[in-house]
Amino acid sequence: MADTPSLHDLIDLSGQRALVTGGGRGIGAAISRRLKEAGALVTIADRDPAAADTAAKIGAGFVSCDIADASQLSAAFDAASKDGALEILINNAAIFPTTGQIIDVEDDFVARMLDINVRAQFSATREAARRMTGGGKIINMASIVGLGGGNNISAYGASKAAVIALTRAASSELGRKGIRVNAIAPGVIDTPGVQLEMEPLKAGGLDVEAVIAANPLGIAGAPDHIARAALFLVSDLAAFVNGHVVVVDGGSTA
Ligand SMILES: NC(=O)c1ccc[n+]([C@@H]2O[C@H](COP(=O)([O-])OP(=O)(O)OC[C@H]3O[C@@H](n4cnc5c(N)ncnc54)[C@H](O)[C@@H]3O)[C@@H](O)[C@H]2O)c1
């Protein structure tokens, strides 16, 4: 047992450089907090200027970045790895505007969704793979709607299914470089983004809190529920976990 690492060592991320896209609020902010707590050197890349305040509170670096812009994305990676190789990418930034029924969805809408949620996440995975010269960990933020059907989610669901396929392919290719690639598929999580999306429905009388807690556990999914799974995946607790999709949804899709 002499060479069995302690539990503390398994979750210790001391000195590991981490880039979190969309870390300004919601799930990305919760993950940034946990990574920092585990000792990582965290850089948040977000297009919302308010994310700078979140970063300052957490003790993370901040780069103003729209991940869909190639030069801004590259600059974010430069900032996160200016003192050494990047080790962790949390590929989290995405949009989820209400899609509507397929018969009403226009090409421009689909193109915008896929550009941010798939093409830009692909670019970020590629950048990370090039820069993780000493190995690393990538988490792609998928969704349970990338795994199953649903109403009004066709474009978003397609984008998240693509993220899952990207995760699996990347894990096959990058394993020999010492890079593990996994995805998390959250269920409904109470974040500012979800609250904003539900605003019009709330006005129409929808009990948003009930929707958020509509899972077998009957509790609201919180950003930190996702952050705990992310911490597991980037830590050495998950040293042999690669190409996996961790569903964190209170059992909604069980
Ligand atoms: N909240 C949920 O119920 C839920 C469920 C399944 C999956 N997800 C996924 O989790 C991730 C985070 O969701 P959330 O609910 O925390 O979202 P959110 O809208 O609350 O926060 C998203 C953050 O990403 C940033 N962002 C968006 N587009 C960006 C871009 N192009 N470049 C840089 N930053 C950008 C926003 O400014 C914001 O700070 C997303 O990938 C989302 O699809 C969320």
The ligand as an SDF file (V2000), in Angstrom:
LIG
                    3D

 44 48  0  0  0  0  0  0  0  0999 V2000
  -28.1770   25.2820  -16.3580 N   0  0  0  0  0  0  0  0  0  0  0  0
  -28.6410   24.1530  -16.8830 C   0  0  0  0  0  0  0  0  0  0  0  0
  -29.7640   23.6950  -16.5920 O   0  0  0  0  0  0  0  0  0  0  0  0
  -27.8050   23.3780  -17.8590 C   0  0  0  0  0  0  0  0  0  0  0  0
  -28.2140   22.0830  -18.2030 C   0  0  0  0  0  0  0  0  0  0  0  0
  -27.4530   21.3550  -19.1010 C   0  0  0  0  0  0  0  0  0  0  0  0
  -26.2920   21.9000  -19.6230 C   0  0  0  0  0  0  0  0  0  0  0  0
  -25.9160   23.1710  -19.2700 N   0  0  0  0  0  0  0  0  0  0  0  0
  -24.6830   23.6890  -19.8670 C   0  0  0  0  0  0  0  0  0  0  0  0
  -23.8330   24.1770  -18.8420 O   0  0  0  0  0  0  0  0  0  0  0  0
  -23.0510   25.2730  -19.3390 C   0  0  0  0  0  0  0  0  0  0  0  0
  -23.2190   26.4820  -18.4480 C   0  0  0  0  0  0  0  0  0  0  0  0
  -24.6030   26.7870  -18.3270 O   0  0  0  0  0  0  0  0  0  0  0  0
  -25.1510   27.8490  -17.2580 P   0  0  0  0  0  0  0  0  0  0  0  0
  -26.5490   27.4550  -16.9720 O   0  0  0  0  0  0  0  0  0  0  0  0
  -24.1750   28.0190  -16.1410 O   0  0  0  0  0  0  0  0  0  0  0  0
  -25.1770   29.1660  -18.1830 O   0  0  0  0  0  0  0  0  0  0  0  0
  -25.2520   30.7300  -17.8410 P   0  0  0  0  0  0  0  0  0  0  0  0
  -25.9170   31.3650  -19.0010 O   0  0  0  0  0  0  0  0  0  0  0  0
  -25.8090   30.9830  -16.4790 O   0  0  0  0  0  0  0  0  0  0  0  0
  -23.6950   31.1210  -17.8460 O   0  0  0  0  0  0  0  0  0  0  0  0
  -22.9730   30.9740  -19.0320 C   0  0  0  0  0  0  0  0  0  0  0  0
  -21.7230   31.8350  -19.0000 C   0  0  0  0  0  0  0  0  0  0  0  0
  -21.0640   31.6340  -20.2650 O   0  0  0  0  0  0  0  0  0  0  0  0
  -20.7640   32.8780  -20.8430 C   0  0  0  0  0  0  0  0  0  0  0  0
  -20.7960   32.7550  -22.3050 N   0  0  0  0  0  0  0  0  0  0  0  0
  -21.8450   32.4390  -23.1100 C   0  0  0  0  0  0  0  0  0  0  0  0
  -21.4620   32.4500  -24.3890 N   0  0  0  0  0  0  0  0  0  0  0  0
  -20.1610   32.7740  -24.4020 C   0  0  0  0  0  0  0  0  0  0  0  0
  -19.2050   32.9580  -25.4320 C   0  0  0  0  0  0  0  0  0  0  0  0
  -19.5370   32.8470  -26.7290 N   0  0  0  0  0  0  0  0  0  0  0  0
  -17.9320   33.2620  -25.0990 N   0  0  0  0  0  0  0  0  0  0  0  0
  -17.5810   33.4180  -23.7910 C   0  0  0  0  0  0  0  0  0  0  0  0
  -18.4380   33.2920  -22.7710 N   0  0  0  0  0  0  0  0  0  0  0  0
  -19.7200   32.9610  -23.0740 C   0  0  0  0  0  0  0  0  0  0  0  0
  -21.8470   33.8290  -20.3320 C   0  0  0  0  0  0  0  0  0  0  0  0
  -21.4170   35.1900  -20.3980 O   0  0  0  0  0  0  0  0  0  0  0  0
  -22.0390   33.3340  -18.9070 C   0  0  0  0  0  0  0  0  0  0  0  0
  -21.1310   33.9540  -17.9900 O   0  0  0  0  0  0  0  0  0  0  0  0
  -23.5030   25.4620  -20.7920 C   0  0  0  0  0  0  0  0  0  0  0  0
  -22.6440   24.7040  -21.6320 O   0  0  0  0  0  0  0  0  0  0  0  0
  -24.8970   24.8500  -20.8030 C   0  0  0  0  0  0  0  0  0  0  0  0
  -25.3000   24.4560  -22.0940 O   0  0  0  0  0  0  0  0  0  0  0  0
  -26.6460   23.9250  -18.4050 C   0  0  0  0  0  0  0  0  0  0  0  0
  1  2  1  0
  2  3  2  0
  2  4  1  0
  4  5  1  0
  4 44  2  0
  5  6  2  0
  6  7  1  0
  7  8  2  0
  8  9  1  0
  8 44  1  0
  9 10  1  0
  9 42  1  0
 10 11  1  0
 11 12  1  0
 11 40  1  0
 12 13  1  0
 13 14  1  0
 14 15  2  0
 14 16  1  0
 14 17  1  0
 17 18  1  0
 18 19  2  0
 18 20  1  0
 18 21  1  0
 21 22  1  0
 22 23  1  0
 23 24  1  0
 23 38  1  0
 24 25  1  0
 25 26  1  0
 25 36  1  0
 26 27  1  0
 26 35  1  0
 27 28  2  0
 28 29  1  0
 29 30  1  0
 29 35  2  0
 30 31  1  0
 30 32  2  0
 32 33  1  0
 33 34  2  0
 34 35  1  0
 36 37  1  0
 36 38  1  0
 38 39  1  0
 40 41  1  0
 40 42  1  0
 42 43  1  0
M  CHG  2   8   1  16  -1
M  END
$$$$
